[in-house]
Amino acid sequence: MTKVRTNRLAAGAAVLALAALGVPAAAQSPGATETGARAAALKRLSECRAVADQTARLACYDDAAAAIESAERSGELVVMDRTQVREAKRSLFGFDVGGLNVFDRGEAPVKVDDVSLVVERAYRGEGGKWFLVMTDGQVWRQVDSEAVNSPPKKGSKAEIRRAALGSYFMNIDGQRAVRARREK
């Protein structure tokens, strides 16, 4: 299987995982309206505000809150705060997830342009290019022929940042940057 196909499969798996977690399809495509992307349980909660009778409104809120709690426990609804969104984007950094904008809702979308990772294991592959397995499970591969003067090892710090045209630069222990691609 080619590396490009592996990356596309990983990106596809991320979209399917979000769908399995109950992220509505409208939230996964660009241009989705807020109400079109809103989960039914949350919409039901919002509709309780329009109930005029106080007793009926309280009963509506209680039912809607119970439905939200149940949906979250079962995985039908996923609720994330900004910190969790930032961590999810960080874990997807390096993969092209295309129009997946489920994490970009709200006032100011969270943008991740670089990550700092710690090397768990490093080895040379075909052509002497480095493969770095990070402590969080990410795998990055050197794609250029630049020399790495001090070989990466367990505990090395890797700074990875976006470059032009969907490429990435990786600095290992503060050395000169090499071009890299996320493999896993």
C-alpha atoms as one frame of an Amber mdcrd trajectory, in Angstrom:
protein
   0.000   0.000   0.000   1.420   3.390  -0.903   2.124   6.104   1.669  -0.395
   8.487   0.052  -3.103   5.869   0.235  -2.205   5.155   3.884  -2.616   8.864
   4.717  -5.949   9.030   2.886  -7.148   5.940   4.745  -6.124   7.521   8.068
  -7.952  10.748   7.219 -10.995   8.750   6.128 -10.858   6.790   9.360 -10.884
  10.070  11.316 -14.037  11.203   9.489 -15.697   7.821  10.064 -14.727   7.920
  13.741 -16.379  11.308  14.101 -19.471  10.025  12.314 -19.558   7.008  14.636
 -19.330   9.375  17.596 -22.482  11.088  16.438 -21.082  14.148  14.699 -23.797
  15.120  12.245 -22.894  15.042   8.559 -23.821  18.704   8.255 -21.145  19.564
  10.825 -18.567  17.713   8.746 -19.071  19.709   5.565 -18.148  23.311   4.874
 -21.011  25.781   4.851 -23.174  23.893   7.333 -25.538  26.190   9.159 -25.529
  26.267  12.926 -29.054  24.850  13.171 -28.363  22.257  10.469 -25.323  21.048
  12.366 -26.925  21.149  15.798 -27.591  17.792  17.432 -31.272  16.987  17.901
 -30.851  16.693  21.686 -29.345  20.174  21.901 -32.019  21.626  19.609 -34.651
  20.063  21.860 -33.070  21.772  24.889 -33.106  25.158  23.124 -36.766  24.748
  22.202 -37.677  24.480  25.898 -37.065  28.227  26.273 -40.192  28.885  24.213
 -42.504  26.956  26.584 -44.662  29.589  28.371 -45.879  27.592  31.385 -43.140
  27.457  34.070 -43.959  23.928  35.201 -44.064  22.629  31.631 -40.824  24.507
  30.793 -39.038  22.945  33.780 -40.300  19.494  32.757 -39.109  20.181  29.184
 -35.641  21.184  30.450 -35.442  18.117  32.705 -36.374  15.790  29.834 -33.979
  17.496  27.418 -31.104  17.431  29.940 -31.704  13.732  30.569 -31.706  13.082
  26.795 -28.407  14.980  26.381 -26.805  13.088  29.271 -27.996   9.767  27.863
 -26.794  10.630  24.336 -23.376  11.627  25.661 -23.032   8.425  27.714 -23.968
   6.268  24.709 -21.629   8.141  22.346 -24.428   9.550  20.165 -23.468  13.096
  21.208 -19.927  14.282  21.811 -19.345  17.420  23.833 -15.885  18.996  23.769
 -14.462  22.145  25.303 -11.814  24.286  23.560  -8.971  22.435  25.313 -10.277
  19.092  24.048 -10.729  20.519  20.538  -7.143  21.812  20.585  -5.891  18.357
  21.653  -7.961  16.626  18.954  -6.559  18.979  16.311  -3.070  18.419  17.679
  -3.504  14.650  17.374  -4.655  15.066  13.744  -1.814  17.512  12.896  -0.073
  16.374   9.741  -3.079  14.637   8.200  -5.163  16.238   5.468  -8.710  15.990
   6.773 -10.036  18.174   3.975 -13.386  19.825   4.631 -13.736  18.403   8.125
 -14.604  21.563  10.018 -16.410  20.073  12.999 -13.665  21.537  15.228 -13.935
  25.049  13.763 -17.256  26.144  15.184 -17.631  29.004  17.620 -16.213  32.489
  17.876 -12.573  31.836  17.013 -11.593  28.555  15.364  -8.704  26.767  17.024
  -5.731  26.687  14.655  -2.752  24.392  15.127   0.280  25.372  13.034   2.965
  23.546  14.977   3.451  20.836  17.563   6.213  19.860  19.965   6.631  16.124
  20.343   9.014  13.799  22.147  10.704  10.934  20.303  10.055   7.448  21.650
  12.069   5.661  18.971  13.988   6.683  15.846  15.356   4.572  13.016  16.599
   4.967   9.492  14.562   3.644   6.641  15.036   3.359   2.903  17.563   5.846
   1.554  18.851   6.653   5.038  15.847   8.833   5.865  14.695   9.046   9.455
  11.473   7.650  10.868  10.483   9.057  14.257   7.939   7.331  16.467   6.672
   9.818  19.035   5.559   9.136  22.590   1.925   9.847  21.619   2.028   7.262
  18.790   2.469   9.659  15.871   4.979   8.542  13.237   6.824  11.107  11.114
   9.160  10.385   8.192  11.888  12.563   6.751  11.133  13.177   3.065  14.136
  15.219   1.962  17.825  14.360   1.783  19.060  16.923   4.321  21.644  15.591
   6.754  20.688  15.208  10.395  23.983  15.874  12.165  23.013  14.529  15.589
  20.866  11.394  15.230  17.512  11.531  16.993  17.093   9.228  19.966  14.584
   8.439  22.686  13.765  11.700  24.464  14.755  13.950  21.547  12.489  16.958
  21.045  10.852  17.327  17.625   9.323  20.671  16.653   7.078  20.268  13.603
   5.472  23.195  11.787   3.423  23.751   8.668   5.310  24.809   5.561   4.118
  25.759   2.083   1.766  23.657  -0.038   0.801  21.174   2.670   4.345  20.209
   3.616   5.966  20.235   7.054   9.317  21.192   8.545  10.724  19.219  11.467
  13.498  20.433  13.762  15.055  17.675  15.857  16.772  18.883  19.038  17.111
  22.382  17.572  18.996  21.277  14.457  18.399  22.582  10.962  14.910  21.713
   9.733  14.202  18.757   7.473  11.028  18.223   5.472   8.752  15.586   6.974
   5.463  13.801   6.393   3.182  12.204   8.937   2.798   8.483   8.357   0.596
   7.481  11.283
